[in-house]
Amino acid sequence: MRQGENKQNIRSQSEIDAQNAYAAQIRAENDRYEAETGVRRRAFVLTFGCQQNEADSETLAGMSRQMGYALTATPEDADLILVNTCAIREHAEKKALSIIGQYKHLKAKNPALLIGVCGCMVTQEHRRDEIKHRYPYVDFTFGTSSLFRLPELICTKLARGKRQFCPEEQKYLVAEGLPVHRESTYRAWVSVMYGCNNFCSYCIVPYVRGRERSRAPEAIVAEVRELIEKGYKDITLLGQNVNSYGKVLPETVDFADLLCEIDKIEGDYLLRFMTSHPKDASTKLIDVMASSRHIAHQFHLPMQSGSDEVLRVMNRRYDTKKYYGIVEYMREKMPDVTITSDIIVGFPGETEEDFEGTLEMLRRVKFDMLYSFIYSPRKGTPAAEMENQVPPEVKSARFDRLLALQNEIATEKNQPLVGKTLRVLCDGVSKNNEALYSGRTEGNKIAFFEGTPDDTGRYVTVQIDRADAFALYGKKHEKI
């Protein structure tokens, strides 16, 4: 793996230094305020959407701390509110707008409160304009390409008093060296690339996150090594399509090569990644997983539909034969692999025959878990303009049938785990049942058991005595 900086994709150090200077100015003001009042100003970060948004929010939190804000879990206590939005489905946008609307009374109580809205939703011009005209108490917006400019936006707002509506950058580039405040001390997200070049006909991501750009491999390896040295045990590499990592790098390196480099790092940890596009899932990648020391035998491979015609109209660029061939090869090389997927129900033009094809693929593949969605038109995507939209009642009925079948399959897949002893990374007390602790297996399945506070963030062994479609239940044994 050649060393070197990907100069086409990386923001200059002078740009990052400029933001650090803005951050220092704000920190000095926050320090002065605390010295005079005895109160430290606080920041609240609210996140909608995917794991990439969660990773972005950890950077927002890191920059907030760099600027001298303490972090708070409640917006009522905040002097700075940042709402990191999602645009994948309209429901997510409406929910974000509803919550932003509730902050109006907070601004009325505290006129000095700063409110910023960022992320995928405001990358869309019509949403940015909506915020500007209908939410006058929002102080600034910035999209996914401008996240690194948060200190500048706050500094400009404080100095001039004018609202800031940051347009998208002319060029989507990677900003290295930004501070990160991680929510967990044992699980971590690490972005390896940003953007997407696939333009699936239903998806807004390429329009709101830009074209693919990969981080330099040495920067990723260094970040992962630092996490492992700090004791992180579960690290997930993120990208809209990790399988296309490296295509625009000056180095000759692909995602499998990157995994090999990380796998060389000594330590007790599991390495995961998401998301993979089937058209780019190579046998080389699967071979690397099978021979690795640290890569979890877990693969999230979105299928979206079991109809070749629907896949063609979706612009997915693979068919069911190719998809099933990938699955067969994975199971040949890793018999214990856990395979999960995404399915869209009711895509425009989906016939009953098309949907039956999806059900048949579920029966053939037998996914361990499925993330299924009813198709939701996204303004600006080709699918939203298609005339043959499936009626809502048909989509709902098909969705129910899909869930019923998948529940049967998931239960069947989990039953052989009963009686086995599995290694589980404990996440602490379950949010759904305070009498139990929960954690994740190597296959990323949720396991519930009776635990203690000391178990949180550690590996424990759990003997499984019951399984259903969504979870495993068992008794804890000694720590390992």
VENPELIN-V787296 format. One record per run of one state. SS is the DSSP state (h for helix, s for strand, l for the rest). FROM is the first residue (numbers start at 1). TO is the last residue. If there is no record, write none. Layout:
[[SS/FROM/TO] [SS/FROM/TO]]
This chain:
[[l/1/9] [s/10/10] [l/11/12] [h/13/37] [l/38/41] [s/42/47] [l/48/50] [h/51/66] [l/67/69] [s/70/71] [l/72/74] [h/75/77] [l/78/79] [s/80/85] [l/86/89] [h/90/102] [l/103/103] [h/104/109] [l/110/113] [s/114/119] [l/120/120] [h/121/123] [l/124/124] [h/125/134] [l/135/139] [s/140/142] [l/143/143] [h/144/160] [l/161/163] [s/164/165] [l/166/173] [s/174/174] [l/175/186] [s/187/191] [l/192/192] [s/193/194] [l/195/204] [h/205/209] [l/210/212] [s/213/214] [l/215/216] [h/217/229] [l/230/233] [s/234/238] [l/239/241] [h/242/244] [l/245/254] [h/255/263] [l/264/269] [s/270/274] [l/275/275] [s/276/276] [l/277/277] [h/278/280] [l/281/282] [h/283/291] [l/292/294] [s/295/295] [l/296/297] [s/298/301] [l/302/303] [s/304/304] [l/305/307] [h/308/314] [l/315/319] [h/320/333] [l/334/337] [s/338/345] [l/346/351] [h/352/365] [l/366/368] [s/369/374] [l/375/381] [h/382/385] [l/386/391] [h/392/415] [l/416/420] [s/421/429] [l/430/436] [s/437/441] [l/442/445] [s/446/449] [l/450/452] [h/453/455] [l/456/458] [s/459/467] [l/468/471] [s/472/479] [l/480/480]]
